[in-house]
Amino acid sequence: MNPGNLVRRKMYPDEVGLFMGMRTFKNSNLGDDYTCAEVMWFHTRAPNGDAVSTIQRNLIEVVDESR
């Protein structure tokens, strides 16, 4: 998956967006850092109103544009 790829949610395949990249959140205390995907969804916004939201990488897949 590369920035600029079209992606969709696996559970809701009609929700399509633009993959922006990966983002890592540093853990300030104990535990591991958390890395997730950033996606600009075309028809929805994040709960805080932002156009770009984060999602677990394993919950999205690249859209097969050859179909």
C-alpha positions in Angstrom: 0.0 0.0 0.0 1.4 3.3 -1.1 0.3 6.9 -0.5 -2.2 7.9 -3.2 -3.7 4.4 -3.4 -7.5 4.1 -3.3 -8.5 2.0 -0.3 -11.8 0.7 1.1 -12.9 -0.6 4.5 -13.1 -4.4 4.5 -16.3 -4.5 6.5 -18.0 -1.6 4.4 -16.5 -2.0 0.9 -18.6 1.0 -0.4 -16.6 3.3 1.8 -13.6 4.4 -0.4 -10.9 6.8 0.5 -7.3 7.9 -0.4 -4.5 6.3 1.6 -2.3 9.2 2.9 0.4 7.1 4.7 1.2 5.5 8.0 1.4 7.4 11.3 3.1 6.3 14.5 1.9 7.4 17.9 4.7 7.3 20.5 3.8 5.7 23.8 4.7 8.1 26.6 4.7 5.5 29.3 4.9 1.7 29.1 4.2 -0.4 26.1 4.8 -0.2 22.4 4.3 2.6 19.9 1.1 2.3 17.8 1.2 2.6 14.0 -1.9 3.0 11.9 -3.0 4.2 8.5 -4.2 7.7 7.7 -7.0 7.8 5.1 -9.0 10.7 3.6 -12.5 9.2 3.2 -14.5 10.6 0.3 -17.9 10.7 1.9 -17.3 10.8 5.6 -15.2 12.8 8.1 -13.5 11.9 11.3 -15.5 12.4 14.5 -13.6 15.6 15.2 -14.5 17.0 11.7 -11.1 16.4 10.1 -11.0 15.2 6.5 -8.2 12.6 7.3 -8.7 10.0 10.0 -6.8 7.0 11.3 -7.7 3.4 11.0 -6.0 0.1 11.8 -4.0 -1.1 8.7 -5.6 -4.6 8.8 -9.1 -3.1 8.4 -8.5 -1.6 4.9 -7.4 -2.9 1.6 -6.3 -1.4 -1.7 -9.1 -1.1 -4.3 -8.5 -3.2 -7.4 -8.7 -0.6 -10.1 -8.6 -3.1 -12.9 -12.2 -4.1 -12.2 
